Amino acid sequence: MSAQNPQMQFNEAEQRELAQFLEAENAKARIQQTVHAMTDSCWDKCIFKINNKMDRSDESCLSNCVERFLDSSLFVVKRLEDLRSSGI
């Protein structure tokens, strides 16, 4: 008797669908990790006291922090893509 369960073998279309699903789930996980990293970093930099409502300086700081975080991330990704395409 075979050790593999015949029901667990996928045809080519099912394998592609599974690979696409896993890729999408990994992308979601990476986005969540980025959001958590931004939240941790920007919260620590911008929020010094907890109030019922954020004041304008807190909002401005958080907004600028997130924008800089995204700018930096995009710069790094673009630089890595450039390096990879140039063969370095």
N, C-alpha and C positions, 0 to 999 in steps of 0.2 A: 504494500500500500504506500502511496506517495505521501511524503511529509507535507506537501503543499495542498491546500484546500482548493479544488477547482473553481469554487465560487470567488476566490480572491484573485484570480487572474483577470486582468483587464485587457480589453482589446485596445488597438492603437488610439482610437477616438477617445475612449475613456481615460487612457493614460494622459493624453493631451489636456483633456478637461480637468483632470486631477492636478496636473502640473500648473495649469492656469489658475486654478483655485488656490493652490498653495502659494503661488507667486503673489496673488492678490492679498492673501492673508498676511504674508510676510511684509508687503508694502504697508498694510494697515498697522502692523506692529511697529514698523520703523517710524511711521507718522506719530503714533502714540509715544514712542520713546523721545522723539524730537519735542513734542508738546510738553512732556514731563521735564525734559532738560531745560527748555525755555522757562517753564513755570518756576522751577527751582532756582535757576540763575537770576531771572529778573525779579522774582519775589524778594530774594535776599538783597538785591541791589537797591530796590525801590521802596519797599514797605518797611517802615521802621516802627509804626504803631498801628494797632487795629482799632478802627472806628466803625460806627454803623454805616458810614458811607465813605467811599474813597474821595479824597480831595483832588483838585485839578493837577497838582504837582505829582501825586502818585500815578494818576492816569497817564499823564504826559511821560513820566519816566518809564512806566511799563510799556507804553506804545513805542517809544524810542528804543528801548531795550530789545523788544521783540523784532522790530525792524532791523536793527543792527545784527541780531542773531541770525535772522533769515538772510540778510545780505552776506554775512560771513560764510554761512553754510553754502549758499549758491556759488560764492567765489571759490570755495574749496572744491566743490563738485566740478565746476567748470575747469579749474586748473588741473584736477586729476584726469578729466576727460581729455584735455589738451595734451597732457603728458603721455597718456595711453595712446592717443592717436599718432603722436610723433615717434612713438617707439622707445621712449626713455624709460 
